[in-house]
Amino acid sequence: MLNVRDTIIAGKRRCLYLAAALAIAQEEQKRLEEAEELDKATPPRRRTQRKAWVREWLTRRHEFGQYDSLLTELHKEDQRGYKNYLRITPDLFQEMVKKLTPRLQKQSTFMREPLPVGLKLADTLRFLATGNSYRRLQYSFRVEASTICKFIPEVCKAIIAVYKDEVLRCPKTEEEWKEVSAKFSSRWNYHNCLGAVDGKHIAMKKPPNAGSYYYNY
């Protein structure tokens, strides 16, 4: 440790530096001691309980959601009503669930279980059949609208990927094209036809000043 003689020899400037450093060190030590005393005197802070990240009525999906309740009843009691609801038969629905599961099944986590593939498919088919909004489907299937808007495009893409070669197979030979034309002639009396384009009527409020642009054909 420096004595008085060493300090005088080192000069006034060095003395000022040492004094300033010592003062800073003492002030810092004092601050740390005060902080420790304050920590000892302050009771431990209680951790606030995290609020539920999902609304309670959504958690009762298995009891009152249409996928687990209504569709189950229709499957047992009213096959015709089941087809009218989803536009496909129960057997075809189960086949689609089986084929789409590898593409749509999510992994379980410690936070929550993933939505069943059957529920996603039923929700998507109902959306395509009725044109209902995501918010309406939210109350029917008890699934958050923000979740529905994410998985419906995924289900549609999966359906296309799985069934496009089977359902949308385009004729490649002259004989196959003639067969298509013959079916149009025999079934609809519409000759020399190789295909038809379908459409969909959508109820909507047209934008202002749109004229007749949004009217049906």
Contacts in CASP RR format, 6 or more apart in sequence:
PFRMAT RR
TARGET T0000
AUTHOR 0000-0000-0000
METHOD contacts of the structure
MODEL  1
MLNVRDTIIAGKRRCLYLAAALAIAQEEQKRLEEAEELDKATPPRRRTQR
KAWVREWLTRRHEFGQYDSLLTELHKEDQRGYKNYLRITPDLFQEMVKKL
TPRLQKQSTFMREPLPVGLKLADTLRFLATGNSYRRLQYSFRVEASTICK
FIPEVCKAIIAVYKDEVLRCPKTEEEWKEVSAKFSSRWNYHNCLGAVDGK
HIAMKKPPNAGSYYYNY
2 10 0 8 1.000
2 18 0 8 1.000
7 14 0 8 1.000
7 15 0 8 1.000
7 18 0 8 1.000
54 144 0 8 1.000
57 142 0 8 1.000
58 142 0 8 1.000
58 143 0 8 1.000
58 144 0 8 1.000
60 142 0 8 1.000
61 67 0 8 1.000
61 68 0 8 1.000
61 141 0 8 1.000
61 142 0 8 1.000
61 143 0 8 1.000
62 68 0 8 1.000
63 69 0 8 1.000
64 142 0 8 1.000
65 140 0 8 1.000
65 141 0 8 1.000
65 142 0 8 1.000
66 122 0 8 1.000
66 140 0 8 1.000
66 141 0 8 1.000
67 116 0 8 1.000
67 118 0 8 1.000
67 119 0 8 1.000
67 122 0 8 1.000
67 123 0 8 1.000
67 141 0 8 1.000
68 119 0 8 1.000
70 85 0 8 1.000
71 82 0 8 1.000
71 85 0 8 1.000
71 86 0 8 1.000
71 122 0 8 1.000
74 81 0 8 1.000
74 82 0 8 1.000
74 85 0 8 1.000
75 82 0 8 1.000
75 90 0 8 1.000
79 89 0 8 1.000
79 90 0 8 1.000
82 89 0 8 1.000
82 90 0 8 1.000
83 89 0 8 1.000
83 90 0 8 1.000
85 126 0 8 1.000
85 129 0 8 1.000
86 93 0 8 1.000
86 122 0 8 1.000
86 125 0 8 1.000
86 126 0 8 1.000
86 129 0 8 1.000
87 125 0 8 1.000
87 128 0 8 1.000
87 129 0 8 1.000
88 96 0 8 1.000
88 125 0 8 1.000
93 118 0 8 1.000
93 121 0 8 1.000
93 122 0 8 1.000
93 125 0 8 1.000
96 121 0 8 1.000
96 159 0 8 1.000
97 117 0 8 1.000
97 118 0 8 1.000
97 121 0 8 1.000
99 162 0 8 1.000
99 163 0 8 1.000
100 117 0 8 1.000
100 121 0 8 1.000
100 155 0 8 1.000
100 158 0 8 1.000
100 159 0 8 1.000
100 162 0 8 1.000
101 117 0 8 1.000
103 158 0 8 1.000
103 161 0 8 1.000
103 162 0 8 1.000
104 117 0 8 1.000
104 120 0 8 1.000
104 121 0 8 1.000
104 151 0 8 1.000
104 154 0 8 1.000
104 155 0 8 1.000
104 158 0 8 1.000
105 114 0 8 1.000
105 117 0 8 1.000
106 114 0 8 1.000
106 115 0 8 1.000
107 114 0 8 1.000
108 114 0 8 1.000
115 143 0 8 1.000
115 147 0 8 1.000
115 151 0 8 1.000
119 141 0 8 1.000
119 143 0 8 1.000
120 151 0 8 1.000
120 152 0 8 1.000
120 154 0 8 1.000
120 155 0 8 1.000
121 155 0 8 1.000
122 141 0 8 1.000
123 137 0 8 1.000
123 141 0 8 1.000
123 143 0 8 1.000
123 148 0 8 1.000
123 151 0 8 1.000
123 152 0 8 1.000
124 151 0 8 1.000
124 152 0 8 1.000
124 155 0 8 1.000
124 156 0 8 1.000
124 159 0 8 1.000
126 132 0 8 1.000
126 137 0 8 1.000
126 140 0 8 1.000
126 141 0 8 1.000
127 134 0 8 1.000
127 137 0 8 1.000
127 148 0 8 1.000
127 152 0 8 1.000
131 202 0 8 1.000
132 140 0 8 1.000
134 145 0 8 1.000
134 148 0 8 1.000
134 149 0 8 1.000
134 152 0 8 1.000
135 145 0 8 1.000
137 143 0 8 1.000
137 145 0 8 1.000
137 148 0 8 1.000
138 144 0 8 1.000
138 145 0 8 1.000
138 148 0 8 1.000
141 148 0 8 1.000
171 177 0 8 1.000
171 179 0 8 1.000
171 180 0 8 1.000
177 194 0 8 1.000
180 194 0 8 1.000
180 195 0 8 1.000
181 191 0 8 1.000
181 192 0 8 1.000
181 193 0 8 1.000
181 194 0 8 1.000
184 190 0 8 1.000
184 191 0 8 1.000
184 193 0 8 1.000
184 194 0 8 1.000
184 195 0 8 1.000
184 196 0 8 1.000
185 191 0 8 1.000
185 192 0 8 1.000
185 193 0 8 1.000
201 216 0 8 1.000
204 214 0 8 1.000
206 213 0 8 1.000
206 214 0 8 1.000
206 215 0 8 1.000
207 214 0 8 1.000
END
